[in-house]
Amino acid sequence: MTELAGSALVASVPAAADTRAALEAFWARAELGKLKARFAVSREMEVLPRLPIDALRSITLQYRYFTQAFVTDLAKPQISP
């Protein structure tokens, strides 16, 4: 590797402060995404009390198979940054 290529490689590695800022920005965006998803689900759940019984059966049947298929994912503890 030439000295010029080595210098370019070193220059491309972010400084510790840049890395920390990038990680903080990532986790902030992840948290925002979780909040948006939570509110979207909340709005969708508002309709449940007004649904006909057949629609509720369909939803609970789908939920039953979902929880069976993804039981290991649902059982994982949530770790906050």
C-alpha positions in Angstrom: 0.0 0.0 0.0 1.3 3.4 -0.9 1.6 6.2 1.7 -1.1 8.1 -0.2 -3.5 5.2 -0.1 -2.7 4.6 3.6 -3.5 8.3 4.4 -6.7 8.1 2.6 -7.7 5.0 4.5 -6.9 6.6 7.8 -8.8 9.7 6.8 -11.9 7.7 6.0 -12.1 6.2 9.5 -14.4 8.3 11.6 -13.2 9.9 14.7 -14.6 8.6 18.1 -16.8 11.7 18.4 -18.2 11.2 14.9 -18.9 7.5 15.7 -20.6 8.4 18.9 -22.7 11.0 17.2 -23.7 8.6 14.5 -24.7 6.0 17.0 -26.8 8.5 19.0 -28.5 9.6 15.8 -29.1 6.0 14.8 -30.8 5.2 18.2 -32.8 8.4 18.1 -34.2 7.4 14.7 -34.8 3.9 15.9 -36.8 5.2 18.9 -38.8 7.5 16.6 -39.6 4.6 14.4 -40.8 2.5 17.4 -43.0 5.4 18.5 -44.5 5.8 15.0 -45.3 2.1 14.8 -46.8 2.1 18.3 -49.2 5.0 17.4 -50.1 3.4 14.0 -51.0 0.2 15.8 -53.0 2.1 18.4 -55.1 3.9 15.7 -55.8 0.5 14.0 -56.8 -1.1 17.3 -59.4 1.7 17.9 -61.7 -0.1 15.4 -61.8 -3.4 17.3 -64.8 -2.7 19.5 -66.9 -1.9 16.5 -66.0 -4.9 14.3 -68.4 -7.7 13.6 -67.7 -10.9 15.4 -66.5 -12.7 12.2 -63.9 -10.0 11.6 -62.7 -10.4 15.2 -62.4 -14.1 14.8 -60.4 -13.7 11.6 -58.0 -11.3 13.4 -57.6 -13.5 16.4 -57.0 -16.6 14.2 -54.2 -14.7 12.3 -52.7 -13.6 15.6 -52.8 -17.1 17.0 -50.7 -18.4 14.0 -48.4 -15.4 14.2 -47.6 -16.0 17.8 -47.0 -19.7 17.2 -44.7 -19.1 14.2 -42.7 -16.3 15.9 -42.8 -17.4 19.6 -39.0 -17.2 19.9 -39.0 -13.6 18.6 -41.8 -12.6 21.0 -40.0 -14.2 23.9 -36.7 -12.2 23.5 -36.2 -9.5 26.1 -36.2 -6.0 24.7 -32.9 -4.3 25.4 -32.8 -0.5 25.3 -29.6 1.3 24.2 
